[in-house]
Amino acid sequence: MQQKLRQEIESQIGDRMPTHEDRNRCHYVMAFIAESLRFRNIVPQGLPHKAMVRSTIGNYTIPEKMGIVVYQGIICRNDKDWQNAEIFKPERFLDSEGQYLVTKPKAYIPFGVGRRVCLGERLAIANLFLVLVRLLQSTQDYELVLDSHNGIEVDPNVADSYYPPLVVVTDIETAREAFRKNDFAGRDMSNIAGQFSNDKQSDVIFTDYGHTWEALRRVAHSAVQLVSVATDSVDRTVKTMLEREGVGNAFDPKSYIYLMFLNILATSAFGISYDFEDKEFKFLKYALKDFGKELGSRAFLWEFSSIIRFLDRKMVQKNDRLVNEFIALIKDKFVKHYEDYNESIERDFCDALISAKNDALRDGKESAPYLTDANLGMTVLDLFFAGADTSQQTFQWILLLMTYYPEMHQKLRQEIESQIGDRMPTHEDRNRCHYVMAFIAESLRFRNIVPQGLPHKAIVRSTIARFYHLRSLLPPGPNPLPIVGNILLFRRKDHWDVVFRELAKQYGPVFTFWFFNRPLVVVTDNETAREAYR
């Protein structure tokens, strides 16, 4: 296509400066621009309009003052109005004689539709023509090629600008209704998910619903054993704190807590442990925890457009490097377990997964093809990815709550003294230490460190309570602004959780929230949510 563009420019304009009148001669150039606007419309969501009177759209009644948005990005790329809509084809804007179409297809609305169409449409088309032509003229001695090593996805056929909306459930009854079935058991692909689950490997957290996910989840659950490694890690951590900090001195315990829980996971997974000076511990702590502080909310912005990832490419490249090094480290440890594996002794999580794989192969189970070393290595990685940070943050809250409520702290000590004494605690002691278990449960409820679960994907058309899954009707919610959606509601000093709670009170148990250009249907009802996730 680049060659065809250059040939037309050379034959119709040559080396002189292009003018607006040249648009009438450069039919393929104009068709290329039109197809670019259709194929990757950079403003897929038009500005919201307001219903001036009570009206109807199709079978739906729209009340007065209701915000209406035309999602032109979908209209420009749906199979109903376009043949092979997902293929970039400038010729669709040329007639049988190769002339640029005077009358465009009715679904071609990159600048909007109706009386309030974009004011800058004519100026944009004119400028795009002049810039494109002059760029190709100025680079006639070169070929424009894509660099696949710049930290972004360079294939324009990969649509990363348009994500299906999220239905956010914040009510337990709605949640139970929604999640008690497989309709919403899928996992949508994203920039982050693609780093862990792709053509080379699959894990449990990010892999979409299917045979691979079912096989990995089943062996992961069976392989996770309640190994009594926590007590030794706790003893060593307490000893280290006393040696380094002394008694009676204030200090920040976060690093010690992180080391303690990372050692519990490392011992359970690989049969190894670390200390503060270990090079590998420093890498894992940085990759899993410290880098997140540098990254901030950038990772969420990367999800919306490769343009954002390109502008932030240095951080994207650093993130990719750390993820790849982390994956390589975990996979290497898993593979090395084959060297001294003994089927009669399961030392850790890796041994258990190898045994599960061997059993599946020996018995000819349907899950055997999915239990590859690459997939099992990623399953081990999930243990670190999901467990290291969440466990230590939860324990930080437990520690803080114990110090904030000394009377509860005293009750915990009294129960432990009466039920366990000085011996090492075991998993069976949970059945006797009722107040300890209640304290942990209340800590998880009161300060849940993962307040928003990972998004599920609807794998079939389904319903939540009386609302259809987006495709037919969005629930009520605050009107979004262009591009930023409802994000500006978070400008207040209140925690974002407070904002969502107020919206639930105002709009009911199911409402729509726009996160930038991505609408979220927030479900705050228990039964509806459980129905989706069962």
N, C-alpha and C positions, 0 to 999 in steps of 0.2 A: 504493500500500500504506500509505503514511503517513496518507493521508486515511481509509482504512478503519480503521486503528488508532485514530485520533482519534474517529471516529464511534462505534466500539464502546465506547470508554472513556467518551465523553459519555453514551451511552444507558444503560450498565450501572453507572457509578460517579458520573459528574458531577464536581463540584468537591471532594467530600470526599476524605479521605486513603484510599488503597487499602489493602486488607487481604489476608491470604493467602487468605481465603475467596473473594475476588473472582475468583480463578483459575478457579473452577468456572463463572463466568458469562462471562468474557472468552475465548471460544473462539478467536477470530482472533488475539488477542494471544499466547495460548499457542502457537498453531500457528506464528506468526511467530518466536517465540523458538526453538521446536524446529527449524524450517527453518534458522534462523541457525546453530544448533549443528551441524546436518548439513552445511550448505553451506560453512561456513568454520570447521571445528573448530580451535580455537586450540591444542589438544594432539593433533595428528594421530598421534603415536607414543605408545602407552601405556608405562607403566613396565615394564621387563624382568621377566619371571618366570624362575624357575630350574626346570629339569626335576629332580624329586626322584628319579626312577628312569629307566632306559632306556625310551624310548617311541617312538611313531611319530606323525607328522603327515602325513596323506595317504599318499603313497608314500615318504616320507622318514623315515629312522630318526634319532631325536634321542637323543644319548647323555646319560647322567646328568650333572647340573650344567650342562647347556647353557643359555645365556640365550635366552629366547623373547620376542619382542616382537610384539604385535598392532598393525598399522598401521591404526588405526581411521579415519584420515583418508581412506584409499583405500576402505575398506569403506563409508563413509558417502556416497561419491560415485562408485561404479562403475555401469556400465551394466547389469551383471548383476542387481543388486538394486533399481535405481531407474530408473524411466522418466524420460527427459530429465534425467539426474543433474546436468548442468552448468547447469541452469536453476533459478533461485531461485523456488520456488513453495510458499508456506505452505499452500495448499489440499491438499497431499498429506497433511497431518496432520489433515484434517477429514473427517468421514464425509458421506454423502449428504445428511444433514440439517443440515450445517454445525456439528456438534458436534465438539469436540476428541477425538481418538481416545484411548480408554482403553488399548487394546493397541497398542503402537507396532510398526512394521515390524521384522522380525527383524534387519535390517541397520542399524538406528538404535542405534549404540553410541558416542555422543560421550564418554561417561564410562567407557568400557571395557566388558569383558564377563567373565562368570564370577564366581568366589567373591571375587575381590579387586577388584571394581568400585570406582570412586572413592568415598571416604567422604563427600565434600562434594557429591554430586549433588543431593540434596534441597535443601540450603541454597543452592546456586548457582541452581537454578531459581526458588526463592522470591525471592531477591534480584534476579535479572534481571527478574522480573515487576514487583516494587515499584519498582525504579529506572526501568524503561522507562515504566511508567504515570505515575509522578510527573513524569518529564521532559516527557512530552507534555502533561500537565496544566499544568505551569509555563510552557510555551511555546505555549499555545493561540492566542495572538495573532500567532504567527510561523510561518514555514515553514522547516523545516530543509533546506538545500540544500548541495550539494557545491561546494567552491571548487577549480577546476582549476589554480590558480596557487600551490599550496602546496608544490610540489617533490616530491609523491608521486603515484603512480598512484591515482586516485580511483575508478576503475571496479571495483566489487566482483566483477564477472564475470571480471576478470583474475586468475587464480590464481597468485599469486607466493609462496605459502607452501609449495607442494609441488613439489619439484624431483626429477627422476629421479636416482637415485644415480650416483656416478661409479665407474667401474672404473679403478683406478689401477695402472698397469703399471710395475714397477721391475726387471724382469729382461729382458735383451736378447733371449733366445730367445723368451720369451713375447711381447715387443713385436713382434718380427719376424713371428711367427705371426699376431698380431692385426691388424697394420696393413698387411699386404701385400694386402689386399682392400678393397673399397669398403664393406663392411658397417659399418665404424666411421668413415666419412668425413664424417658429419654434424657440425653445430655447433649445440648447444642454445642457445635464447634465454635471456638473462639481463638483469638491470637494466643492467649495463655494456654488453653487446653491443647492446642495444636503442638505445643512444645513437648507435651508428655504423652499424648495419644495421637499417633499418625500412622503412616504406611509402614514404618519400621518397628513400631512397638505399640502396645496398649497397656493401660493401667486400669485400676478399679474406679478411681475418682472421676476421670474425665472421659472415659470411653462411653460411647453412646450405647443405649440399650440394645442387646442382642446376645448371640451365643458366646461371643468373646467375653463380654462383661459378666454374664451369668457364670461362666466357668471360672474366671479369675476371682470373682466375689466368693464363690463357694469354697475354693481351696484356701483363700485368704482367711475366711472365718474359721475353717477347720484347723488351719496351721497356727493361728494365734493362740498360744498357750499361756496360762497364768503362771509364768515363771517367777519364782521368788528371788528376784534380783534387786528389788527396790531397797530392801533393808541394808544391804552392803553399800549401795550408792548413798543412802542417807547418812550412814555412819561416817563414811569417808568425807562427805560434804561438810558435816558438822565439825569434824576434826579439822578440816582445812580452814573453815571459818574461824574457829578458835585460835588456830595458829597464826593466821594472817591478820585478824581484826582484834583479837583479844576480847576481854570481858568488860562490859560497861561502856564501850565505845559505839557511837552511832555509825552505821554503815549501810550501804545499799546492797541488799541481798540478791538482786536480780541475776547477776552473773553466776552466783553460786547455785541458784535454783535452776538456771538453764543448764549448767554443767550436770547437775544431778539428774534431771530428766533426760538429757541427751544420753547420759551413760546408761540409764535404765533401758532406753530404746536400743542403743548400740549393743548392749549385752544381750538383750532379747533377740535381736536380729542377727548379730554376727558373733557374739561371744567375746566382744572386746570392750574396753573402757578407756577413757581419756583423762588427762589432767589439763590444767590451764595452759601449760606450755606446749602441748602437742600441736604440731603444725596442722594435722587433720582436723582437730577440734576447732582451731581458729578458723579454718576454711568453712567448716559446717556451720559454725555460729554466724559467720559473716554472710554466707549464702542464704541461710534459712531465716536469719533474724535481722542482723545489722544492715544488710543491703536494703531491706524493706524500708528503713528509715530514710535512706538516701532516695529511694524510689518514690516514696510518698504515694500520691494518687495518680501518678503518671500511668501506671499499668492499666487503670480504668480508661484513661483517655486513649491509650493505644488501641483499644478495642473498636473505636469508632471509625478510624480511617488510617490508611497507610500513609497519608500525607502527614498526619501527626507523628507517626513513627519515623518518617523520613526527617522531619524537622528536629526530632529528638533522637537521631540515629546513634549518637555516641552512647547514650544511656541504653538504647535498645541493644546495641552490640555488646555492651557490658553485661546486660541481663542475659542475653543469649549465651555468652561465654560461660557465665556462672552456672546457668541451667545445664548446659552440655557437660561441664566439668563435674557437676553434682551427679548427673545421670551416669556418667562414665565411672565415677567412683563407686556408686552403689552396685552397678552391674558387675564391675570387676570383683567386688567382694563376694557377690553371689556366685559367679563362675568359679572362683577359687575354692569354694566349698566342695566342689566335685573332687578336688585333689585328695582330701582326707575324709570323704563322706563314708559313713557306716550306717547301713539301713537299720541296724538294730539299736542305734543310739541317735536320738534327735536332740542335738545340743541347743538348737536355736531355731528361729523362724526360717532361715535359709534351708536348713536340713529338712524341716517339715514340708516346705514347698517342693524340694527335690523328691521327697518320698511320695508326695501327692502326684507329681508328674509321672514317676516310675509306675505307681499303682494304676494310673489312668492308661498308660501305654500297655502295661501287662494285661489289663482286663479289657482292653479295646473300648474304653469309654468314649462317648461322643465328645467329651470335653478335651480329649487328648490333643487334637490338632491346635487348640488354642493355648495350651500350656507350654509355650516356647520359653527358652531361657531369657529372651528379650522381654517378654511379657511378665514372667515371674520376677525378673530383676526390677521391673517397674512397680510390681506389687509390693516388693520390699521397700522401694522408694516411697510409696504412699504412706507407709508406716511412719517414716521420718517427716514427710511433707505435712501430713495431717496431725501427727502426734506430738512432735517436738514443741512447737510454739504454743499449741492450744493447751497442752498439759501444764506447761510451766506458767502460762498466764493465769490459768485457773488456780494454781497453787499460790500464786502471788496474791490473788484475791482472798483465798482462804487464810493466808498468813496475816493479811491486813485486817480482815474481819475478826480474827482471833484477838489481835492487839486492840482493836477498837471496842470490842465487847469483852472486857476481862471476866465478867461473870460467866459467859459462855466458855471462855478459855478454861476457867476453873472446872466447869462441868465436864469438859472433854477430858481433862487430866484425871478427874475422879473416876470416870467410867473406864478409861484405859487402865488405871491402877487396879481397879476392882476386877476387871474381866481378863486382863492380860498380864499385868504385873511387869516384871523385868525381862521376861523371855521375849524372843523374837516374835513379832506378829505374823500371822498366817492369813491366807484368804478366808479360811473358815471362821476367823474371828469376826468377820463382818456380820455373821448371824447373831453375835452376842453384843456387839457395840452399836446399839440402836441409835444413841444420841450422836455418835460420830458419823454414822451414815446419814442421819437426818441433817446434820450440819453441812456435810458435803452436798447433799441434794439441794438444800436451801441456797448454798453458795452458787451452785450452777443455775438455779432459777433467778436469784437476785442479781447476779452479775454474769450473765451468759456472755462469754468472750467471743462467740460466733453468733451474733444476733440474727444474721441473715444467712440462711443455708445456701448451698450452691444451687443455681437454677436447674430445674428439670425441664425437659422438652416434651410437649404433647406429641405423642407418636400417632395418634388418631384424632379425628374431630371429636370433641367431648364437651361436657358442660360442667360448670362449677356452680352449685346452687341454682339460681335462676338465670345465671349469666352464661352466654356462650363464650367459648375460648376465643377471644378477640375477633375472629374472622367475621362475626356478624354484628356484634354490638359491644362497645366499650362501656363499662360502668361509669358512673359520674365521678368527677374529681376536679381539682383546681385547673383552670385554663392555663395551658403552657405558653411560654413565650417562644419565639423562633429560636432555634438552635439550642438554647439553654434549657428549654422545657420548664420544669418547676424547681430547678436547682437553686434559684435565688431565694426560695423559702428557707434555705439553710444559712442565710446571712445573719440570722438572729444568733444570740449567744446560747440559746437552748441547744441541748444535744439533739442530734437528728432524730433520735427515737421519740423525743417529745413532739417533734413536728409531725411524725407519722401517727402518733396517738391522737393528736388534735384533729388531723385529717379524718381519721376513722370515726371520731365523734361527730364531725361535721357532715361527712358524706355516707356514713354507714359502714357495715362490715366489709364491703367490697367496693373499692374505688380505684380510679385511674390516676397514676402519678407519672409525669414525663421526666425521665432522667436524660437530660440533653434531648436528642432527637429520638429517644427510645421510650415509648410508653410502657408503664408498668401497671398492671392491674393488681392492686394490693388486696389480698384476702385476709380478713381478720376474724374469720369464723372457723371454729374447730372442725365441725362435721364436713364442711365443704372441702377443706384442705385434706382431711383424711381420706375422703372419697377419691381425690385425685392421686394420692401417693400410696394407696394400698397396692 
